[in-house]
Amino acid sequence: MVALAKQLGWPLLAEVQSQLRFDPYNLIHFDLALHDKRFSAELAKAEVVLQFGGRLISKRLTQFIAQQPWQDVWLVDPLPHRLDPDYCVQRRLISSPADFIAGLPNISEQTPWHQLDSLQHRTSKLMEEQCVAFTELVFATC
């Protein structure tokens, strides 16, 4: 999935339960960054959502996806269960991610169309600054 995102030049938003959560290409703080209007506006420039797996955990991301006028929303999931509470999915493919990706044509790596990395960097920096203030000692004195 990381290789596919890089190949397409698309952002990767892996949720907390994903094994890709800490991959360097993943926008790790996207859930908090969705509060930033610039980040949300940049992400809204996307035309297509390609989701792997069932229900999303992030309520903010689910709401964001439901509010956008996507050209297409694809869901790739090996299980046949319908987990689309907002009825956004336009194409549902019952397949493992590996089989789906293996069936795609090879294209050269595209330049990312977005500036989400730099926009999310602000959120990440704020998180790091705030986390420094929270130590075991602070929790013990609260």
N, CA, C and O of each residue as an XYZ file, in Angstrom:
568
protein
N       0.818     -1.186      0.000
C       0.000      0.000      0.000
C       0.863      1.251      0.000
O       0.534      2.237     -0.660
N       1.962      1.214      0.736
C       2.861      2.364      0.749
C       3.439      2.571     -0.644
O       3.481      3.696     -1.144
N       3.880      1.493     -1.265
C       4.446      1.591     -2.618
C       3.403      2.124     -3.604
O       3.736      2.927     -4.475
N       2.160      1.693     -3.480
C       1.094      2.176     -4.360
C       0.850      3.665     -4.147
O       0.719      4.413     -5.116
N       0.787      4.105     -2.890
C       0.581      5.529     -2.601
C       1.715      6.366     -3.193
O       1.471      7.419     -3.782
N       2.936      5.904     -3.039
C       4.085      6.618     -3.608
C       4.007      6.632     -5.128
O       4.247      7.659     -5.764
N       3.671      5.487     -5.698
C       3.587      5.373     -7.156
C       2.554      6.342     -7.730
O       2.791      6.964     -8.766
N       1.412      6.469     -7.060
C       0.352      7.352     -7.536
C       0.564      8.809     -7.136
O      -0.058      9.705     -7.707
N       1.444      9.054     -6.154
C       1.633     10.404     -5.636
C       0.499     10.824     -4.726
O       0.240     12.013     -4.542
N      -0.174      9.838     -4.159
C      -1.326     10.082     -3.286
C      -0.880     10.069     -1.831
O       0.098      9.404     -1.489
N      -1.588     10.799     -0.972
C      -1.264     10.737      0.458
C      -1.697      9.401      1.058
O      -2.620      8.755      0.561
N      -1.029      9.003      2.117
C      -1.384      7.780      2.837
C      -1.844      8.186      4.227
O      -1.102      8.806      4.988
N      -3.079      7.827      4.543
C      -3.651      8.112      5.854
C      -3.987      6.778      6.500
O      -5.091      6.261      6.331
N      -3.039      6.222      7.236
C      -3.231      4.933      7.896
C      -3.709      5.177      9.325
O      -3.111      5.954     10.068
N      -4.773      4.515      9.689
C      -5.376      4.723     11.012
C      -4.596      4.006     12.118
O      -3.646      3.268     11.859
N      -5.026      4.248     13.345
C      -4.309      3.750     14.519
C      -4.184      2.230     14.563
O      -3.215      1.719     15.124
N      -5.117      1.505     14.000
C      -5.043      0.043     14.045
C      -4.295     -0.543     12.854
O      -4.119     -1.759     12.769
N      -3.860      0.299     11.946
C      -3.162     -0.169     10.757
C      -1.703     -0.498     11.075
O      -1.072      0.161     11.901
N      -1.188     -1.511     10.419
C       0.227     -1.850     10.552
C       1.110     -0.795      9.893
O       2.317     -0.758     10.129
N       0.515      0.053      9.076
C       1.257      1.107      8.388
C       1.284      2.406      9.186
O       1.817      3.412      8.718
N       0.722      2.390     10.364
C       0.564      3.596     11.181
C       1.852      4.397     11.318
O       1.827      5.624     11.218
N       2.969      3.728     11.544
C       4.225      4.443     11.779
C       5.156      4.439     10.577
O       6.343      4.736     10.714
N       4.640      4.111      9.415
C       5.451      4.196      8.208
C       5.783      5.672      7.953
O       4.914      6.531      8.108
N       7.014      5.973      7.570
C       7.388      7.375      7.351
C       6.553      8.093      6.282
O       6.436      9.317      6.321
N       5.980      7.364      5.342
C       5.173      7.989      4.297
C       3.763      8.337      4.793
O       3.084      9.179      4.205
N       3.338      7.696      5.856
C       2.008      7.933      6.416
C       1.928      9.325      7.042
O       2.882      9.792      7.664
N       0.793      9.973      6.871
C       0.537     11.252      7.543
C       0.022     10.925      8.943
O      -1.184     10.865      9.181
N       0.955     10.718      9.854
C       0.664     10.107     11.156
C      -0.324     10.899     12.016
O      -1.091     10.300     12.770
N      -0.323     12.210     11.921
C      -1.228     13.016     12.748
C      -2.388     13.587     11.931
O      -2.904     14.659     12.247
N      -2.796     12.874     10.885
C      -3.852     13.406     10.017
C      -5.145     13.676     10.780
O      -5.864     14.622     10.458
N      -5.449     12.861     11.782
C      -6.702     13.020     12.505
C      -6.754     14.388     13.202
O      -7.781     15.066     13.168
N      -5.668     14.779     13.818
C      -5.601     16.099     14.450
C      -5.459     17.195     13.407
O      -6.023     18.278     13.557
N      -4.704     16.915     12.351
C      -4.487     17.915     11.301
C      -5.783     18.278     10.578
O      -5.878     19.353      9.985
N      -6.773     17.401     10.619
C      -8.061     17.717      9.988
C      -8.742     18.922     10.646
O      -9.664     19.499     10.069
N      -8.299     19.305     11.841
C      -8.809     20.522     12.486
C      -8.261     21.779     11.807
O      -8.861     22.850     11.893
N      -7.123     21.640     11.135
C      -6.485     22.759     10.445
C      -7.183     22.967      9.099
O      -7.197     22.065      8.261
N      -7.752     24.132      8.894
C      -8.510     24.403      7.672
C      -7.650     24.282      6.424
O      -8.136     23.864      5.373
N      -6.373     24.646      6.533
C      -5.486     24.529      5.359
C      -5.233     23.070      5.004
O      -5.217     22.699      3.830
N      -5.036     22.246      6.029
C      -4.829     20.810      5.783
C      -6.087     20.201      5.155
O      -6.003     19.476      4.164
N      -7.245     20.500      5.737
C      -8.510     19.962      5.217
C      -8.765     20.424      3.789
O      -9.212     19.642      2.950
N      -8.481     21.697      3.511
C      -8.693     22.221      2.151
C      -7.769     21.538      1.150
O      -8.170     21.251      0.022
N      -6.543     21.280      1.562
C      -5.593     20.599      0.674
C      -6.030     19.156      0.423
O      -5.974     18.676     -0.709
N      -6.462     18.473      1.468
C      -6.923     17.090      1.324
C      -8.193     17.024      0.474
O      -8.409     16.056     -0.256
N      -9.018     18.042      0.572
C     -10.268     18.084     -0.195
C     -10.021     18.240     -1.695
O     -10.944     18.060     -2.489
N      -8.794     18.572     -2.096
C      -8.462     18.674     -3.519
C      -8.400     17.295     -4.188
O      -8.417     17.193     -5.414
N      -8.330     16.254     -3.384
C      -8.308     14.893     -3.936
C      -9.603     14.640     -4.690
O     -10.646     15.204     -4.360
N      -9.530     13.803     -5.687
C     -10.712     13.471     -6.489
C     -11.260     12.094     -6.166
O     -12.440     11.818     -6.383
N     -10.394     11.227     -5.644
C     -10.756      9.828     -5.427
C     -10.291      9.386     -4.039
O      -9.220      9.778     -3.578
N     -11.106      8.569     -3.388
C     -10.719      7.923     -2.132
C     -10.549      6.438     -2.436
O     -11.440      5.806     -3.004
N      -9.419      5.897     -2.059
C      -9.169      4.464     -2.175
C      -8.934      3.956     -0.760
O      -7.885      4.207     -0.168
N      -9.906      3.246     -0.228
C      -9.854      2.765      1.161
C      -9.613      1.267      1.166
O     -10.267      0.514      0.445
N      -8.663      0.848      1.991
C      -8.403     -0.571      2.189
C      -8.919     -0.955      3.561
O      -8.628     -0.284      4.551
N      -9.679     -2.028      3.623
C     -10.208     -2.505      4.893
C     -11.598     -1.975      5.160
O     -12.114     -1.142      4.415
N     -12.191     -2.459      6.213
C     -13.584     -2.144      6.537
C     -13.796     -0.761      7.108
O     -13.327      0.230      6.549
N     -14.489     -0.696      8.199
C     -14.897      0.570      8.815
C     -13.690      1.381      9.289
O     -12.719      0.843      9.822
N     -13.787      2.678      9.077
C     -12.754      3.578      9.562
C     -12.938      3.813     11.061
O     -14.061      3.840     11.563
N     -11.836      3.979     11.756
C     -11.863      4.240     13.194
C     -12.048      5.739     13.448
O     -12.805      6.136     14.333
N     -11.363      6.550     12.678
C     -11.377      8.000     12.887
C     -12.732      8.601     12.532
O     -13.164      8.556     11.380
N     -13.379      9.151     13.520
C     -14.671      9.806     13.296
C     -14.491     11.053     12.425
O     -15.310     11.340     11.552
N     -13.393     11.794     12.684
C     -13.123     12.996     11.890
C     -12.919     12.666     10.417
O     -13.444     13.351      9.540
N     -12.151     11.609     10.152
C     -11.908     11.230      8.760
C     -13.189     10.739      8.107
O     -13.460     11.076      6.954
N     -13.977      9.954      8.816
C     -15.255      9.468      8.291
C     -16.158     10.647      7.931
O     -16.770     10.657      6.862
N     -16.243     11.633      8.810
C     -17.068     12.811      8.548
C     -16.518     13.626      7.384
O     -17.275     14.120      6.548
N     -15.205     13.761      7.339
C     -14.573     14.500      6.249
C     -14.898     13.849      4.902
O     -15.272     14.532      3.949
N     -14.752     12.533      4.834
C     -15.034     11.810      3.589
C     -16.498     11.981      3.193
O     -16.808     12.170      2.017
N     -17.389     11.917      4.166
C     -18.825     12.033      3.883
C     -19.209     13.423      3.364
O     -20.212     13.562      2.664
N     -18.437     14.433      3.694
C     -18.778     15.809      3.326
C     -18.222     16.251      1.980
O     -18.569     17.329      1.498
N     -17.373     15.447      1.369
C     -16.704     15.880      0.130
C     -17.397     15.332     -1.119
O     -17.979     14.248     -1.089
N     -17.328     16.095     -2.221
C     -17.923     15.634     -3.488
C     -16.918     14.834     -4.329
O     -16.510     15.288     -5.399
N     -16.525     13.665     -3.859
C     -15.519     12.853     -4.547
C     -16.020     12.424     -5.921
O     -17.218     12.222     -6.120
N     -15.095     12.288     -6.861
C     -15.451     11.714     -8.148
C     -15.705     10.219     -8.004
O     -16.558      9.653     -8.688
N     -14.958      9.593     -7.113
C     -15.107      8.158     -6.904
C     -14.611      7.784     -5.514
O     -13.662      8.381     -5.005
N     -15.250      6.799     -4.906
C     -14.828      6.248     -3.615
C     -14.800      4.735     -3.767
O     -15.830      4.100     -3.993
N     -13.610      4.169     -3.639
C     -13.426      2.732     -3.768
C     -13.109      2.140     -2.402
O     -12.376      2.729     -1.607
N     -13.668      0.977     -2.146
C     -13.371      0.230     -0.930
C     -12.881     -1.152     -1.330
O     -13.586     -1.906     -2.002
N     -11.665     -1.473     -0.909
C     -11.081     -2.794     -1.166
C     -11.022     -3.516      0.169
O     -10.325     -3.087      1.089
N     -11.761     -4.617      0.269
C     -11.847     -5.354      1.523
C     -12.088     -6.825      1.201
O     -12.941     -7.138      0.369
N     -11.357     -7.731      1.841
C     -11.568     -9.149      1.558
C     -12.887     -9.691      2.111
O     -13.336    -10.761      1.700
N     -13.507     -8.967      3.034
C     -14.765     -9.428      3.629
C     -15.960     -8.791      2.925
O     -15.898     -7.622      2.543
N     -17.038     -9.537      2.749
C     -18.190     -9.015      2.010
C     -19.153     -8.156      2.821
O     -20.220     -7.794      2.325
N     -18.797     -7.824      4.053
C     -19.699     -7.040      4.910
C     -19.785     -5.592      4.441
O     -18.797     -5.013      3.988
N     -20.958     -5.027      4.555
C     -21.135     -3.618      4.195
C     -20.907     -2.773      5.444
O     -21.705     -2.800      6.380
N     -19.808     -2.024      5.443
C     -19.467     -1.166      6.568
C     -19.278      0.261      6.059
O     -18.182      0.814      6.144
N     -20.315      0.835      5.545
C     -20.263      2.165      4.969
C     -21.457      2.967      5.487
O     -22.435      3.154      4.764
N     -21.387      3.441      6.727
C     -22.553      4.088      7.338
C     -23.030      5.337      6.602
O     -24.206      5.687      6.692
N     -22.147      6.011      5.881
C     -22.531      7.234      5.172
C     -22.858      6.996      3.693
O     -23.160      7.942      2.966
N     -22.799      5.759      3.257
C     -23.107      5.385      1.875
C     -22.291      6.185      0.865
O     -22.820      6.666     -0.138
N     -21.002      6.319      1.143
C     -20.105      7.049      0.249
C     -19.463      6.148     -0.798
O     -19.114      6.606     -1.885
N     -19.308      4.863     -0.470
C     -18.602      3.940     -1.361
C     -19.364      3.784     -2.667
O     -20.554      3.470     -2.679
N     -18.652      4.008     -3.769
C     -19.250      3.866     -5.096
C     -18.824      2.566     -5.778
O     -19.552      2.016     -6.603
N     -17.636      2.088     -5.419
C     -17.135      0.825     -5.971
C     -16.574     -0.014     -4.832
O     -15.667      0.408     -4.115
N     -17.122     -1.189     -4.684
C     -16.682     -2.100     -3.635
C     -16.038     -3.311     -4.290
O     -16.651     -3.986     -5.117
N     -14.801     -3.575     -3.910
C     -14.059     -4.695     -4.481
C     -13.732     -5.670     -3.364
O     -13.015     -5.323     -2.425
N     -14.246     -6.875     -3.458
C     -13.976     -7.897     -2.445
C     -12.685     -8.594     -2.858
O     -12.671     -9.480     -3.713
N     -11.604     -8.160     -2.219
C     -10.272     -8.626     -2.576
C      -9.310     -8.289     -1.448
O      -9.539     -7.360     -0.673
N      -8.247     -9.046     -1.372
C      -7.188     -8.670     -0.428
C      -6.450     -7.478     -1.035
O      -6.410     -7.338     -2.257
N      -5.871     -6.626     -0.203
C      -5.099     -5.511     -0.754
C      -3.985     -5.977     -1.693
O      -3.758     -5.373     -2.742
N      -3.296     -7.047     -1.314
C      -2.192     -7.547     -2.144
C      -2.680     -7.968     -3.529
O      -2.048     -7.638     -4.533
N      -3.806     -8.700     -3.592
C      -4.339     -9.133     -4.889
C      -4.807     -7.942     -5.722
O      -4.599     -7.906     -6.935
N      -5.437     -6.975     -5.070
C      -5.892     -5.783     -5.782
C      -4.704     -5.039     -6.397
O      -4.724     -4.686     -7.576
N      -3.670     -4.806     -5.584
C      -2.498     -4.061     -6.052
C      -1.762     -4.836     -7.139
O      -1.274     -4.244     -8.102
N      -1.681     -6.160     -6.989
C      -1.000     -6.980     -7.995
C      -1.707     -6.898     -9.356
O      -1.064     -7.058    -10.394
N      -3.015     -6.653     -9.357
C      -3.772     -6.580    -10.596
C      -3.723     -5.228    -11.289
O      -4.259     -5.076    -12.387
N      -3.093     -4.252    -10.669
C      -3.010     -2.920    -11.262
C      -1.862     -2.834    -12.259
O      -0.862     -3.535    -12.104
N      -1.985     -1.994    -13.273
C      -0.871     -1.824    -14.214
C       0.282     -1.072    -13.548
O       0.069     -0.264    -12.645
N       1.480     -1.345    -13.997
C       2.648     -0.647    -13.461
C       2.774      0.714    -14.126
O       2.729      0.831    -15.350
N       2.932      1.738    -13.301
C       3.186      3.079    -13.821
C       4.387      3.646    -13.086
O       4.731      3.182    -11.999
N       5.019      4.638    -13.670
C       6.165      5.240    -12.991
C       5.675      6.081    -11.813
O       4.527      6.524    -11.774
N       6.567      6.284    -10.867
C       6.197      7.033     -9.659
C       5.843      8.470    -10.020
O       6.572      9.143    -10.749
N       4.710      8.923     -9.496
C       4.209     10.265     -9.768
C       4.633     11.224     -8.662
O       4.805     10.820     -7.512
N       4.798     12.477     -9.011
C       5.063     13.512     -8.014
C       3.791     13.731     -7.208
O       2.711     13.845     -7.788
N       3.895     13.792     -5.881
C       2.688     14.050     -5.085
C       1.999     15.347     -5.515
O       2.663     16.354     -5.760
N       0.688     15.321     -5.603
C      -0.095     16.480     -6.013
C      -0.396     17.404     -4.844
O      -0.955     18.484     -5.035
N      -0.038     16.997     -3.652
C      -0.455     17.693     -2.433
C       0.731     18.220     -1.634
O       1.880     17.836     -1.854
N       0.412     19.113     -0.701
C       1.397     19.665      0.237
C       1.047     19.255      1.675
O       1.348     19.979      2.624
N       0.418     18.104      1.821
C      -0.069     17.674      3.131
C       1.060     17.410      4.125
O       0.889     17.610      5.328
N       2.214     16.961      3.627
C       3.343     16.702      4.533
C       3.719     17.959      5.302
O       3.847     17.932      6.526
N       3.895     19.056      4.583
C       4.312     20.295      5.251
C       3.192     20.856      6.125
O       3.457     21.411      7.191
N       1.939     20.712      5.679
C       0.822     21.198      6.486
C       0.661     20.385      7.771
O       0.354     20.936      8.829
N       0.870     19.084      7.671
C       0.763     18.242      8.862
C       1.947     18.468      9.798
O       1.834     18.263     11.006
N       3.068     18.883      9.249
C       4.266     19.110     10.070
C       3.974     20.107     11.198
O       4.486     19.952     12.307
N       3.161     21.120     10.923
C       2.776     22.088     11.954
C       2.062     21.391     13.105
O       2.346     21.658     14.273
N       1.136     20.496     12.773
C       0.396     19.759     13.796
C       1.334     18.862     14.591
O       1.253     18.802     15.818
N       2.219     18.168     13.895
C       3.177     17.280     14.565
C       4.073     18.062     15.514
O       4.351     17.611     16.625
N       4.524     19.234     15.075
C       5.395     20.050     15.915
C       4.651     20.512     17.170
O       5.205     20.470     18.268
N       3.412     20.949     17.015
C       2.606     21.351     18.169
C       2.410     20.189     19.140
O       2.473     20.365     20.357
N       2.172     19.002     18.585
C       2.005     17.807     19.425
C       3.263     17.545     20.236
O       3.193     17.309     21.442
N       4.410     17.587     19.578
C       5.671     17.326     20.266
C       5.919     18.355     21.366
O       6.351     18.005     22.464
N       5.642     19.635     21.067
C       5.838     20.684     22.064
C       4.932     20.475     23.278
O       5.367     20.651     24.416
N       3.695     20.107     23.041
C       2.751     19.905     24.139
C       3.074     18.653     24.941
O       2.891     18.631     26.158
N       3.549     17.618     24.275
C       3.854     16.357     24.960
C       5.043     16.486     25.903
O       5.145     15.735     26.873
N       5.943     17.428     25.631
C       7.091     17.638     26.502
C       6.619     18.058     27.894
O       7.234     17.712     28.902
N       5.525     18.801     27.930
C       4.998     19.276     29.213
C       4.371     18.156     30.045
O       4.248     18.286     31.263
N       3.983     17.076     29.408
C       3.341     15.975     30.121
C       4.364     14.922     30.501
O       4.901     14.219     29.644
N       4.621     14.822     31.775
C       5.542     13.812     32.281
C       4.839     13.063     33.389
O       3.736     13.437     33.787
N       5.454     12.018     33.889
C       4.863     11.275     35.002
C       4.712     12.172     36.217
O       3.750     12.031     36.972
N       5.632     13.080     36.415
C       5.575     13.995     37.545
C       4.363     14.916     37.452
O       3.690     15.171     38.451
N       4.091     15.412     36.251
C       2.943     16.283     36.050
C       1.654     15.519     36.360
O       0.771     16.056     37.030
N       1.532     14.289     35.890
C       0.340     13.508     36.158
C       0.189     13.227     37.652
O      -0.927     13.179     38.170
N       1.301     13.044     38.333
C       1.240     12.745     39.751
C       0.803     13.953     40.571
O       0.243     13.789     41.655
N       1.051     15.174     40.069
C       0.706     16.368     40.807
C      -0.660     16.924     40.432
O      -1.119     17.881     41.057
N      -1.311     16.364     39.449
C      -2.607     16.875     39.013
C      -3.716     16.514     39.959
O      -4.869     16.876     39.725
